[in-house]
Amino acid sequence: MDEDVMDNLLMQMKRSPQAGMLDGLDDRVMTALAMRQRETRESRKFIALAAVVSLGGGAFAGIAMGEPAVAVQPLSPFAPAAMLSPSSLLDAR
């Protein structure tokens, strides 16, 4: 319910509580809670499905398109032919 509508209803109840104004309030509240619980369960199922699909897709892509891992030579400033040293960058080999 909108806050203004709720405020108006509470003001009406304060002035003169009419017979039957609260009839069915419990049922409406319980129905709203049941709907929220159902929506929460459905959203959890959807999130779980999305996680399974995304992880499965990632695993499939990794297996289908994966290239073998190759060890990279470690970079060291003391190596004789370090790839990123200024002398090798300026060397015209």
Secondary structure, DSSP 8 states (H G I E B T S, - for coil): --HHHHHHHHHHHHH---TTTTTTHHHHHHHHHHHHHHHHHHHHHHHHHHHHHHHHHHHHHHHHH-----------TTSTT-TTSHHHHH---
